[in-house]
């Protein structure tokens, strides 16, 4: 009987170690995924001033559109971490960039500028990388949030300081899915 209790306690202890290590591993994956998003966002932040300067240099472009892009970029840079506020600022920046590209369609001298086209392609590729990084982050967060609330991990989540992590998502999904309306 004593041997059975010792084996049972050893099994429980090994299971607890496994669960604790899994929670820590998932927390580290979330940090890694967040870092990947930050790298791609920085790349986008670095490309935007070049794009704005190219547009300014090519045509007498609509100043309000450029100001929206510059303001949205600065707001996104000023917020650190992957918080709902950061997601909202990034969504505003994405919308401002979409509007810039939509408005630029009405300026043939911009559409034919090689530098603008190259920057537009780089920004499009960067946006795709950001979306992929966000999807990966949200998948890891989903795995983590699910795992920590499942039995028996729920019993040890306090030991691993496991708290639900927020998703990096659209602030207003319905509005974000609408096409940009450009009026002159």
Secondary structure, 3 states (H helix, E strand, C coil): CHHHHHHHHHHHHHHHHHHHHHHHHHHHHHHHHHHHHHHHHHHHHHHHHHHHHHHHHHCCCCHHHHHHHHHHHHHHHHCCCCCHHHHHHHHHHHHHHHHHHHHHCCCHHHHCCHHHHHHHHHHHHHHHHHHHHHHHHHHHHHHHHHHHCCCCHHHHCCCCCCCCCCCCCCCCHHHHCCCCCCCC
